[in-house]
Amino acid sequence: MNYMPGTARLIEDLDKKHLVLLRDGRTLIGFLRSIDQFANLVLHQTLERIYVGQKYGDIPRGIFIVRGENVVLVGEIDLDKESASTLQCVTVEKILADLRQEKEARSRAEKLKIQASKERGLMLPYPDSLDDY
């Protein structure tokens, strides 16, 4: 096996389908077309995949340029195993509605926690900023 340091290792993976996890939590799936020494990526036929529970939805994004500092993980997708997924594929509208409901439920739960903390005399530093995490 020939060892190459850093992002040079991904040169062998050009034109293969990859999953890219970004720092903001988004998941992109597309064909890796280019990479540089800073791990900047160019993805072709890119989909943004949104997961909610056991469902997922894909939003077509086309050609996507990703700045290297935003990349958390890059992995090649095994095309044989991709079709054997146990997750249910739903429409974009359905997955966005489910995502909105999940966020609202989390927000309500967080507000209840903050209220319970206040009743017990505990104050969180910036309760409005908790949604950013």
C-alpha positions as YAML, in Angstrom:
chain: A
units: angstrom
residues:
- id: 1
  name: MET
  ca: [0.00, 0.00, 0.00]
- id: 2
  name: ASN
  ca: [1.39, 3.38, -1.00]
- id: 3
  name: TYR
  ca: [1.03, 5.95, 1.79]
- id: 4
  name: MET
  ca: [0.35, 9.58, 0.87]
- id: 5
  name: PRO
  ca: [0.11, 12.29, 3.53]
- id: 6
  name: GLY
  ca: [-2.86, 14.59, 4.12]
- id: 7
  name: THR
  ca: [-5.38, 15.39, 1.45]
- id: 8
  name: ALA
  ca: [-3.17, 13.87, -1.25]
- id: 9
  name: ARG
  ca: [-4.68, 10.52, -0.23]
- id: 10
  name: LEU
  ca: [-8.01, 11.65, -1.71]
- id: 11
  name: ILE
  ca: [-6.51, 11.96, -5.20]
- id: 12
  name: GLU
  ca: [-7.10, 8.22, -5.59]
- id: 13
  name: ASP
  ca: [-10.80, 8.80, -4.79]
- id: 14
  name: LEU
  ca: [-11.50, 11.31, -7.56]
- id: 15
  name: ASP
  ca: [-14.64, 10.57, -9.59]
- id: 16
  name: LYS
  ca: [-16.04, 8.31, -6.86]
- id: 17
  name: LYS
  ca: [-19.21, 8.92, -4.84]
- id: 18
  name: HIS
  ca: [-18.52, 10.41, -1.39]
- id: 19
  name: LEU
  ca: [-20.37, 11.50, 1.71]
- id: 20
  name: VAL
  ca: [-19.13, 14.78, 3.19]
- id: 21
  name: LEU
  ca: [-20.12, 15.85, 6.70]
- id: 22
  name: LEU
  ca: [-19.83, 19.60, 7.22]
- id: 23
  name: ARG
  ca: [-19.08, 21.54, 10.38]
- id: 24
  name: ASP
  ca: [-22.61, 22.97, 10.48]
- id: 25
  name: GLY
  ca: [-24.07, 19.44, 10.54]
- id: 26
  name: ARG
  ca: [-25.16, 19.20, 6.91]
- id: 27
  name: THR
  ca: [-24.52, 16.01, 4.97]
- id: 28
  name: LEU
  ca: [-23.61, 16.18, 1.29]
- id: 29
  name: ILE
  ca: [-23.42, 13.27, -1.14]
- id: 30
  name: GLY
  ca: [-21.80, 13.68, -4.53]
- id: 31
  name: PHE
  ca: [-19.00, 12.72, -6.88]
- id: 32
  name: LEU
  ca: [-15.60, 14.10, -5.85]
- id: 33
  name: ARG
  ca: [-14.24, 15.98, -8.85]
- id: 34
  name: SER
  ca: [-11.39, 18.04, -7.40]
- id: 35
  name: ILE
  ca: [-9.42, 18.60, -4.21]
- id: 36
  name: ASP
  ca: [-6.50, 20.81, -3.23]
- id: 37
  name: GLN
  ca: [-3.92, 20.97, -0.43]
- id: 38
  name: PHE
  ca: [-6.39, 22.83, 1.84]
- id: 39
  name: ALA
  ca: [-9.04, 20.09, 1.48]
- id: 40
  name: ASN
  ca: [-11.26, 22.37, -0.59]
- id: 41
  name: LEU
  ca: [-13.61, 20.03, -2.46]
- id: 42
  name: VAL
  ca: [-15.63, 20.19, -5.64]
- id: 43
  name: LEU
  ca: [-18.61, 17.82, -5.65]
- id: 44
  name: HIS
  ca: [-20.68, 17.07, -8.75]
- id: 45
  name: GLN
  ca: [-24.32, 15.88, -8.81]
- id: 46
  name: THR
  ca: [-24.49, 16.82, -5.14]
- id: 47
  name: LEU
  ca: [-27.43, 16.01, -2.88]
- id: 48
  name: GLU
  ca: [-27.96, 17.47, 0.56]
- id: 49
  name: ARG
  ca: [-29.31, 14.60, 2.65]
- id: 50
  name: ILE
  ca: [-31.49, 15.40, 5.66]
- id: 51
  name: TYR
  ca: [-32.12, 12.72, 8.28]
- id: 52
  name: VAL
  ca: [-35.08, 12.73, 10.67]
- id: 53
  name: GLY
  ca: [-35.54, 9.55, 12.69]
- id: 54
  name: GLN
  ca: [-35.64, 6.58, 10.31]
- id: 55
  name: LYS
  ca: [-36.40, 8.77, 7.27]
- id: 56
  name: TYR
  ca: [-34.26, 10.81, 4.93]
- id: 57
  name: GLY
  ca: [-34.79, 13.22, 2.08]
- id: 58
  name: ASP
  ca: [-32.46, 14.45, -0.64]
- id: 59
  name: ILE
  ca: [-32.32, 18.01, -1.91]
- id: 60
  name: PRO
  ca: [-30.50, 18.31, -5.27]
- id: 61
  name: ARG
  ca: [-27.72, 20.92, -5.10]
- id: 62
  name: GLY
  ca: [-25.77, 20.35, -8.35]
- id: 63
  name: ILE
  ca: [-22.11, 21.38, -8.33]
- id: 64
  name: PHE
  ca: [-21.01, 22.21, -4.81]
- id: 65
  name: ILE
  ca: [-17.74, 23.83, -3.74]
- id: 66
  name: VAL
  ca: [-16.83, 23.17, -0.11]
- id: 67
  name: ARG
  ca: [-14.19, 25.16, 1.72]
- id: 68
  name: GLY
  ca: [-11.77, 22.77, 3.43]
- id: 69
  name: GLU
  ca: [-12.11, 24.29, 6.90]
- id: 70
  name: ASN
  ca: [-15.80, 23.30, 6.90]
- id: 71
  name: VAL
  ca: [-15.15, 19.61, 6.23]
- id: 72
  name: VAL
  ca: [-15.44, 17.31, 9.22]
- id: 73
  name: LEU
  ca: [-15.48, 13.95, 7.45]
- id: 74
  name: VAL
  ca: [-15.11, 12.63, 3.91]
- id: 75
  name: GLY
  ca: [-15.89, 9.02, 3.11]
- id: 76
  name: GLU
  ca: [-16.37, 6.98, -0.02]
- id: 77
  name: ILE
  ca: [-19.82, 5.45, -0.40]
- id: 78
  name: ASP
  ca: [-20.03, 1.73, -1.13]
- id: 79
  name: LEU
  ca: [-22.56, 1.66, -3.97]
- id: 80
  name: ASP
  ca: [-23.52, -1.97, -3.22]
- id: 81
  name: LYS
  ca: [-24.44, -1.20, 0.39]
- id: 82
  name: GLU
  ca: [-26.09, 2.15, -0.35]
- id: 83
  name: SER
  ca: [-29.18, 0.48, -1.83]
- id: 84
  name: ALA
  ca: [-29.49, -1.88, 1.16]
- id: 85
  name: SER
  ca: [-30.26, 0.94, 3.62]
- id: 86
  name: THR
  ca: [-33.00, 0.40, 6.19]
- id: 87
  name: LEU
  ca: [-33.93, 4.10, 6.15]
- id: 88
  name: GLN
  ca: [-37.06, 5.24, 4.34]
- id: 89
  name: CYS
  ca: [-36.66, 7.77, 1.52]
- id: 90
  name: VAL
  ca: [-39.34, 10.49, 1.56]
- id: 91
  name: THR
  ca: [-40.03, 13.62, -0.47]
- id: 92
  name: VAL
  ca: [-38.24, 16.90, 0.21]
- id: 93
  name: GLU
  ca: [-41.46, 18.53, 1.43]
- id: 94
  name: LYS
  ca: [-42.15, 15.68, 3.88]
- id: 95
  name: ILE
  ca: [-38.61, 15.62, 5.32]
- id: 96
  name: LEU
  ca: [-38.57, 19.41, 5.74]
- id: 97
  name: ALA
  ca: [-41.95, 19.28, 7.53]
- id: 98
  name: ASP
  ca: [-40.67, 16.49, 9.81]
- id: 99
  name: LEU
  ca: [-37.48, 18.48, 10.48]
- id: 100
  name: ARG
  ca: [-39.52, 21.56, 11.39]
- id: 101
  name: GLN
  ca: [-41.67, 19.50, 13.79]
- id: 102
  name: GLU
  ca: [-38.57, 17.98, 15.39]
- id: 103
  name: LYS
  ca: [-37.00, 21.42, 15.90]
- id: 104
  name: GLU
  ca: [-40.22, 22.77, 17.41]
- id: 105
  name: ALA
  ca: [-40.42, 19.80, 19.80]
- id: 106
  name: ARG
  ca: [-36.79, 20.35, 20.86]
- id: 107
  name: SER
  ca: [-37.46, 24.06, 21.35]
- id: 108
  name: ARG
  ca: [-40.49, 23.34, 23.55]
- id: 109
  name: ALA
  ca: [-38.51, 20.83, 25.61]
- id: 110
  name: GLU
  ca: [-35.66, 23.33, 26.05]
- id: 111
  name: LYS
  ca: [-38.07, 26.03, 27.18]
- id: 112
  name: LEU
  ca: [-39.53, 23.63, 29.75]
- id: 113
  name: LYS
  ca: [-36.02, 22.88, 31.05]
- id: 114
  name: ILE
  ca: [-35.25, 26.60, 31.33]
- id: 115
  name: GLN
  ca: [-38.56, 27.23, 33.13]
- id: 116
  name: ALA
  ca: [-37.89, 24.35, 35.55]
- id: 117
  name: SER
  ca: [-34.38, 25.72, 36.21]
- id: 118
  name: LYS
  ca: [-35.78, 29.19, 36.93]
- id: 119
  name: GLU
  ca: [-38.33, 27.74, 39.35]
- id: 120
  name: ARG
  ca: [-35.47, 26.08, 41.23]
- id: 121
  name: GLY
  ca: [-33.45, 29.31, 41.31]
- id: 122
  name: LEU
  ca: [-30.94, 28.33, 38.65]
- id: 123
  name: MET
  ca: [-30.23, 30.76, 35.86]
- id: 124
  name: LEU
  ca: [-28.62, 29.77, 32.58]
- id: 125
  name: PRO
  ca: [-26.24, 32.43, 31.22]
- id: 126
  name: TYR
  ca: [-27.92, 33.08, 27.86]
- id: 127
  name: PRO
  ca: [-31.07, 30.99, 27.38]
- id: 128
  name: ASP
  ca: [-31.80, 32.50, 23.96]
- id: 129
  name: SER
  ca: [-28.43, 31.33, 22.60]
- id: 130
  name: LEU
  ca: [-29.05, 27.65, 23.36]
- id: 131
  name: ASP
  ca: [-30.55, 27.10, 19.91]
- id: 132
  name: ASP
  ca: [-27.15, 27.82, 18.37]
- id: 133
  name: TYR
  ca: [-25.64, 24.64, 19.84]
...
